[in-house]
């Protein structure tokens, strides 16, 4: 999805008339300098306003700018594409649609508070959140791998994974692999970034057993899906409980 961009106080007038079907317009010489220059996948919103009747306007999306020439998408936010005359206004200003992007879009970040130097980098598929201090992300929804440095503290329910059978295919019972399970090497350590004592596993160890649970970086094991180990642990525990029950029944028979 294309991303909106903004600048302050951009306004100019048309250097030539356009029809209701035109897909570009030309501003007066130098008039384009104050407007943004969208890159691929970006746009900005502008409003065309009649010089003779300010109540007549059209909202457009500008997908490219070459000096004073704008490439445009007509009749946005419920307005109608109209013909415009020399001298009519072209303003880059806030519209309802621009604001609704941030308040109504699913997964929008609604608030960030009590943090210092909070930044978001990476790519839309692999965002990196850096927040020395405390950051509150209300209703945040990231797609892809999210990297969080230091400690993530949550209040309430932190995470739900989509797990209905309707979201799965090729469903089969998990295979019991005692040898692999016994090869898991729990470790205790001090994390180099947080300097906190922790218990867990190494990505290198798990990569030899269940590589699908490991994220690789530059060809080397880097991150680990800890929750993916749980089904294997549950299956192993179930097997052990079953064996204990069988041994108890056998012991009862021999005692009688």
N, C-alpha and C positions, 0 to 999 in steps of 0.2 A: 504494500500500500504506500502511495506517495506521502511524503511528509511535508507539512507546511513550514515555511520560514517567514521571518518577520524583520522589519526594520522600523525606525521611527520617522514620522513626519515626511512621508514621501507623497508628493502631489505634483501633478503637471496637467497639461491640456493637450488635446489631440491636434496634430499638425495636418491631418487629412481626415476627411469623412470616411466612415466605414458603413457597410451594409449589415443587416441582421445575420448574415451568414459568414461574415469575414472571420478568419481564424488568426488574424494578426492586426495590430494597430501600430501607428507611429506617433510618438510624442514630439512636441516641439524640440528643437535642437538643444541638447543638454538636459532635457527633462527626464531622461531615463537614469541619470547618474545617481539619483537619490533612492531608486528602487532596488530591491534585492536582485541577485543574479542566480536563479535556481540551477542547481546541478541536476544530474540524472536522478529521477525519483523524488524530486522536490517541486514545490510550487508555492506561490503566494497569492493571496486573495486581493483583488482590487475592485473598486466600485466606480462605474461610469455614471456621471451625473450630468443632467442637462443644464447648460448655462442659463437657459431661459426659464426653466421650470425645475427647481431643485427637488421637487417631489417625484420627478421621473428619473429612475435609476435602474441600473443592471449590475448584478454582482458577477464577476468573472474570476476564473482561475488563470494565473499566468504561469506557464510551464517553462518558459525560456525568455531571456532578454539579450538582445544584441544591440548594444549602445542605446538607441532610442526606440527600437522596435521590439514589441512584446508579442510573443506567441500566446494565444489565449484560448480558453474553453468557455463557451458562452452560456448565459442563462443559469447561473448557479443559485442554490439556496432558494428555489421557488420563484426566481425572477425570470423575466422573459427577454430573449435576445431582441434588441432593437437596433435601428439605424441611428448613427451618431454623427454630429457635425463638427467641423473645424471649431476649436475653441471650447468644446465640451470638456468637462473635468474627468480626470482619471486619478483617483485617490487610493492609496494603500492604507486602509483603516480597519479597525476591528469590526467583525460581523458576528451575528449569532452563531453561524456555522463554525467560525473559528474557535469560539469559546466552547461550543458543545463538544469539540474534539477532546478537550481535556476533562470535561465534567461528565460526559455520558459514555465515552468509549469504554468497552469492557476491559478491565484490568488496568485502568489508568492509575497512576500513583497520585493519590489524593492528598497526602500530606507527608512532609519530611520535617522532623523537629528535633531540637536539642542536639544537633550534630555539628561538627566542625569539619571544614574542608570536604564536604560530601560531594562525590563526583561519580558519574556513570560513564564508563568507557566501553571498549570492545566493539562488538557488532550486535545488531538486533537478534542474531541467532545465538551469540555467546556474550551476553552483557557481563561487565565486570563492575561491581559496586564497591567503592572505596569510601568508608565512613569512619574515620577516627573519631571517637566519641560515641554517641548513641543516635541512631537514626530509626525513625518509625516509618515504615512503608505500609500504608493502609490500602488494602485491596490490590496490592501489586501483583502482576501476573507476567512472568517472564517465559518466553519460549526458547528452548535450547538449554545449553549448559550455563549455569550461573556460578561465577567465582566470587566467594566472599572471603576476604582476608580477616584474620583475627576471629573473634567469638561472635556468633549469632545468638542473641537472646530473644525469645518469643514469649508472648503473653497469650494464653488461650490455646486454641487448636492451631498448631504450627503448619501441619501439612496433611492433605488428603491426596492419595493417588487414585486415579481412575482405575477401578478394578472389577467392574461388572463383566460378566462373561460376554456380554454384547460387544465389548471393546476388544475381545481377544479372538484369535484364530489359531488353528493347529494346537488345541489344548490337549495335553497328555499328562498323566501322573508323573510327578518328579521321581527320578530314579535314585534309589538309595546307593550312596557311594561312601561306605565306611572308610576306605583307604584314603580317599581325598580328605574326608572330614578329619581324620587323625593326622593329616599332614598340615593342617592349619596351625600356625604358630602365633598364638597370642603374645603380645609384647607390651611392655610399659616403657614410656619414654617422655622426654621433655620436648615440646614442639618448639622449633627454632624461631617461629614468628611470634607466637603468643607467649612463649616462655612458660607455658603451663604444663603441669604433669598430666599425662593422658595414658589411657589403656586402649589397645586396639590391635590392628593388624597392619602389615605392610602391603602396599600395592604389588610389590614384587612377588611376595609369597602367594597371594591370591591369584595373580596372573598365571601362575603355573598350574593352578587348580581349576579356576573358573574365569577364563580370560574375558568372558562377556560381562563380568562385574567390574572390570577395570577400564578406566579411561587412559589412553596412551598419549604422551606428548613427546614429539620428536622421536617416536619409535620406542620410547621407554615407558614402563608403568608409572603413572603419575597420581591418579585419583581413584578412589574406591567407592563403589556403591555398597555401603555397609548393610543397608536393608535387604539387599539381595542375598545375603548370607542367611537370613532368618529362615526362609523355607527349608534350606538344607539342614539347619539346626533342629527345626521342628520335626522334620522327618526322622532324623537320627534319634531324637528323644522319644518319639512315638515307637520306634523300633525297639529301643531299650526297654521302655515300659512294657511292650508286648512280651519281650523275652523274660523280664522279671515275672510277669503274670504266669507265663508258661512254666517257669521254674518253680514258682510257688504251688501251682497245681500239681506238678510232678512230685514235689516234696510232700504235699498232703496225701497223695496216693501211696507213697512209700511208707508214710507214718501209719497208715491204716493197714 
